[in-house]
């Protein structure tokens, strides 16, 4: 019987392909957006008023005027927080 020669691989290297290919599901992105908006602005948003399009990586928010304008004013900050929580590949690129 021959010994298999080679070096020991790190566990993190074994999951590298999954890190690159897999993206967060739609529900996870919506939940993360709700948490970030509540942390940054301090107001909760109902899950039914948020839609996420995975293909275009766009979040669509249907809320009252003052809250929507506050989200638009802090859009860059909200997107930065989401990139930190979800990762560069899974985070949305735009909020409308």
Backbone as JSON, one array per atom type, in Angstrom:
{
  "sequence": "XXXXXXXXXXXXXXXXXXXXXXXXXXXXXXXXXXXXXXXXXXXXXXXXXXXXXXXXXXXXXXXXXXXXXXXXXXXXXXXXXXXXXXXXXXXXXXXX",
  "N": [[0.84, -1.17, 0.0], [0.59, 2.16, -0.89], [1.72, 5.26, 0.38], [-0.04, 8.29, 0.6], [1.23, 11.16, -0.54], [1.77, 14.57, 0.27], [0.95, 17.95, 1.13], [-0.49, 19.29, 4.13], [-3.68, 20.66, 4.04], [-5.22, 23.8, 4.72], [-8.25, 24.26, 6.49], [-9.84, 26.41, 5.8], [-9.13, 26.84, 3.16], [-10.38, 24.79, 1.82], [-13.0, 25.55, 1.56], [-12.99, 27.68, -0.14], [-13.88, 27.82, -2.84], [-16.64, 27.78, -2.48], [-17.05, 30.14, -1.11], [-16.57, 32.0, -3.08], [-18.46, 31.45, -5.1], [-21.08, 31.18, -3.99], [-23.93, 33.1, -3.0], [-25.68, 35.3, -0.77], [-29.0, 34.41, 0.25], [-32.17, 35.8, -0.84], [-33.96, 36.44, 1.29], [-32.22, 36.68, 3.45], [-30.75, 38.95, 2.78], [-32.75, 40.9, 2.84], [-33.52, 40.78, 5.56], [-31.1, 41.57, 6.73], [-30.92, 44.19, 5.74], [-33.12, 45.37, 7.05], [-32.22, 45.19, 9.73], [-29.9, 46.8, 9.61], [-30.95, 49.32, 8.87], [-32.53, 49.81, 11.1], [-30.52, 49.96, 13.03], [-28.94, 52.15, 12.11], [-30.74, 54.31, 11.5], [-32.76, 54.06, 13.38], [-35.4, 53.36, 13.24], [-37.92, 50.91, 12.76], [-38.62, 48.74, 9.93], [-41.16, 47.23, 8.02], [-41.11, 43.89, 6.81], [-42.56, 43.29, 4.53], [-42.52, 45.57, 2.99], [-40.17, 45.69, 1.62], [-38.29, 44.78, -1.18], [-36.09, 42.63, -2.92], [-34.01, 42.31, -5.67], [-32.22, 39.8, -6.94], [-30.7, 39.41, -9.26], [-30.06, 42.0, -10.27], [-29.07, 43.08, -8.0], [-30.45, 44.95, -6.41], [-32.19, 46.81, -4.0], [-35.52, 47.48, -3.29], [-37.53, 49.81, -1.76], [-40.55, 50.45, -0.19], [-41.85, 52.73, 1.53], [-43.06, 55.26, 3.87], [-42.75, 58.78, 3.03], [-40.88, 60.53, 4.64], [-39.24, 58.61, 5.92], [-38.23, 57.2, 3.74], [-36.75, 59.22, 2.46], [-34.82, 59.66, 4.39], [-33.5, 57.21, 4.32], [-32.44, 57.37, 1.74], [-30.71, 59.56, 2.07], [-28.79, 58.48, 3.77], [-27.78, 56.41, 2.3], [-25.21, 55.51, 1.32], [-23.9, 54.92, 3.71], [-25.55, 52.9, 4.76], [-25.29, 50.92, 2.77], [-22.55, 50.38, 3.06], [-22.46, 49.26, 5.63], [-23.94, 46.97, 5.12], [-22.3, 45.63, 3.3], [-20.24, 44.99, 5.02], [-21.51, 43.15, 6.69], [-22.63, 41.16, 5.0], [-20.73, 40.64, 3.09], [-18.71, 41.4, 0.21], [-19.61, 40.31, -2.25], [-22.25, 39.45, -1.86], [-23.7, 41.63, -0.99], [-26.12, 44.23, -1.63], [-26.11, 46.55, -4.42], [-27.46, 48.86, -4.88], [-30.05, 51.05, -3.68], [-33.39, 51.72, -4.04]],
  "CA": [[0.0, 0.0, 0.0], [1.39, 3.38, -1.01], [1.3, 6.42, 1.17], [-0.41, 9.49, -0.15], [2.12, 12.26, -0.15], [1.25, 15.91, 0.02], [0.96, 18.82, 2.3], [-1.76, 19.43, 4.83], [-4.41, 21.86, 3.6], [-5.99, 24.52, 5.73], [-9.69, 24.06, 6.34], [-10.42, 27.57, 5.1], [-8.87, 26.69, 1.73], [-11.32, 23.83, 1.27], [-14.27, 26.22, 1.31], [-12.73, 28.87, -0.94], [-14.74, 27.85, -4.02], [-17.99, 28.11, -2.06], [-17.06, 31.56, -0.76], [-16.56, 32.77, -4.32], [-19.64, 31.2, -5.94], [-22.38, 31.31, -3.32], [-24.38, 34.43, -2.59], [-26.7, 35.26, 0.27], [-30.37, 34.35, -0.27], [-32.95, 37.03, -0.84], [-34.49, 36.71, 2.62], [-31.12, 37.1, 4.31], [-30.43, 40.33, 2.42], [-33.85, 41.74, 3.33], [-33.39, 40.83, 7.02], [-29.92, 42.38, 7.04], [-31.28, 45.58, 5.47], [-33.98, 45.81, 8.15], [-31.38, 45.37, 10.91], [-29.0, 47.94, 9.42], [-31.75, 50.55, 8.93], [-32.91, 50.03, 12.49], [-29.32, 50.39, 13.75], [-28.46, 53.45, 11.64], [-31.76, 55.35, 11.58], [-33.48, 53.89, 14.64], [-36.81, 53.08, 12.98], [-38.12, 49.6, 12.14], [-39.3, 48.67, 8.63], [-41.83, 45.94, 7.82], [-40.49, 43.04, 5.79], [-43.39, 43.31, 3.33], [-42.28, 46.79, 2.22], [-38.83, 45.6, 1.02], [-38.12, 43.76, -2.23], [-34.71, 42.54, -3.36], [-33.8, 41.63, -6.93], [-30.89, 39.19, -6.84], [-29.98, 39.56, -10.52], [-29.52, 43.35, -10.39], [-28.57, 43.44, -6.68], [-31.12, 46.21, -6.08], [-33.22, 46.8, -2.97], [-36.6, 48.42, -3.53], [-38.17, 50.07, -0.48], [-41.81, 51.18, -0.32], [-42.21, 53.22, 2.86], [-43.5, 56.65, 3.92], [-41.82, 59.78, 2.5], [-39.75, 60.94, 5.49], [-38.34, 57.48, 6.15], [-37.54, 56.91, 2.48], [-35.75, 60.26, 2.22], [-33.73, 59.42, 5.34], [-32.75, 56.07, 3.77], [-31.68, 57.87, 0.59], [-29.62, 60.4, 2.57], [-27.77, 57.61, 4.39], [-27.64, 55.26, 1.41], [-23.82, 55.03, 1.3], [-23.61, 54.34, 5.03], [-26.3, 51.65, 4.86], [-24.65, 49.94, 1.89], [-21.26, 50.01, 3.65], [-22.75, 48.33, 6.73], [-24.4, 45.7, 4.55], [-21.11, 44.95, 2.76], [-19.52, 44.43, 6.15], [-22.24, 42.01, 7.26], [-22.9, 40.11, 4.02], [-19.6, 40.42, 2.19], [-18.72, 42.21, -1.02], [-20.34, 39.68, -3.35], [-23.68, 39.26, -1.55], [-24.35, 42.89, -0.62], [-26.75, 44.96, -2.74], [-25.34, 47.66, -4.96], [-28.28, 50.07, -4.98], [-31.31, 51.11, -2.95], [-34.33, 52.65, -4.69]],
  "C": [[0.89, 1.24, 0.0], [0.82, 4.47, -0.12], [0.96, 7.57, 0.25], [0.44, 10.64, 0.35], [1.49, 13.6, -0.52], [1.26, 16.71, 1.29], [-0.44, 18.87, 2.91], [-2.4, 20.74, 4.38], [-5.13, 22.49, 4.78], [-7.48, 24.3, 5.46], [-10.33, 25.21, 5.58], [-10.2, 27.49, 3.6], [-9.87, 25.74, 1.07], [-12.65, 24.48, 0.9], [-14.13, 27.46, 0.42], [-13.65, 28.95, -2.16], [-16.18, 28.22, -3.65], [-18.1, 29.59, -1.69], [-17.18, 32.43, -2.01], [-17.89, 32.64, -5.06], [-20.97, 31.47, -5.26], [-22.66, 32.75, -2.91], [-25.47, 34.26, -1.54], [-28.09, 35.19, -0.35], [-31.1, 35.67, -0.09], [-33.46, 37.4, 0.55], [-33.42, 37.2, 3.58], [-30.75, 38.55, 4.04], [-31.49, 41.28, 2.96], [-33.77, 41.88, 4.86], [-32.2, 41.69, 7.45], [-30.21, 43.86, 6.82], [-32.15, 46.14, 6.6], [-33.16, 46.08, 9.4], [-30.5, 46.61, 10.79], [-29.77, 49.25, 9.5], [-32.17, 50.84, 10.36], [-31.73, 50.49, 13.33], [-28.91, 51.82, 13.39], [-29.49, 54.55, 11.88], [-32.55, 55.26, 12.89], [-34.96, 53.62, 14.47], [-36.95, 51.72, 12.31], [-38.87, 49.72, 10.81], [-39.94, 47.29, 8.54], [-41.17, 45.19, 6.67], [-41.25, 43.1, 4.46], [-43.12, 44.53, 2.44], [-40.91, 46.81, 1.55], [-38.81, 44.48, 0.0], [-36.67, 43.8, -2.7], [-34.64, 41.74, -4.65], [-32.37, 41.12, -6.95], [-30.07, 39.47, -8.09], [-29.33, 40.94, -10.64], [-28.92, 43.86, -9.08], [-29.13, 44.79, -6.21], [-32.2, 45.97, -5.02], [-34.25, 47.87, -3.32], [-37.38, 48.57, -2.23], [-39.41, 50.92, -0.71], [-42.29, 51.55, 1.08], [-42.65, 54.67, 2.74], [-42.38, 57.61, 3.5], [-40.65, 60.14, 3.39], [-38.74, 59.82, 5.74], [-37.55, 57.14, 4.88], [-36.48, 57.96, 2.18], [-34.56, 60.11, 3.17], [-32.86, 58.24, 4.88], [-31.89, 56.52, 2.59], [-30.51, 58.76, 1.03], [-28.47, 59.57, 3.13], [-27.51, 56.35, 3.58], [-26.23, 54.67, 1.43], [-23.46, 54.35, 2.61], [-24.3, 52.99, 5.2], [-25.66, 50.57, 4.0], [-23.3, 49.49, 2.43], [-21.45, 49.02, 4.8], [-23.17, 46.96, 6.19], [-23.24, 44.92, 3.92], [-20.3, 44.32, 3.88], [-20.19, 43.19, 6.71], [-22.38, 40.85, 6.28], [-21.69, 39.75, 3.16], [-19.79, 41.19, 0.9], [-19.64, 41.62, -2.09], [-21.85, 39.59, -3.09], [-24.41, 40.56, -1.25], [-24.99, 43.56, -1.83], [-25.91, 46.15, -3.18], [-26.13, 48.96, -5.01], [-29.56, 49.92, -4.15], [-32.2, 52.15, -3.65], [-35.62, 52.67, -3.93]]
}
